[in-house]
Amino acid sequence: MLIHVGYDIAVEVAQQTPFVLMLDIHNSRRHDIRHEEGRVVPEVPVERGFDHYGNRIQRLIVEPGVTTFSYRALVRDGGFYESVPA
């Protein structure tokens, strides 16, 4: 099955503000992504990396005013429940 995932998040800040975003699909599922696109408006430099647990992170500094983070992806999934460690 194919699953559409995404978000639109708008924030308003009064002064230049650093952000650390953890909004990406986990790295263990990257191979299942069929299409993805993300945007930050207004455009600012984004530093991408990983935390100590393998989660994808984005670091950026936004300017005063409204900034919008948008993401859309199409993900392939078998439709089965994930196993949960006992």
QUILIN-V342015 format. One record per helix or strand of 3 or more residues. SS is the DSSP state (@ for helix, = for strand). FROM is the first residue (numbers start at 0). LEN is the number of residues. If there is no record, write none. Layout:
SS	FROM	LEN
SS	FROM	LEN
This chain:
=	1	12
=	16	5
@	26	6
=	32	9
=	46	4
=	55	7
=	64	12
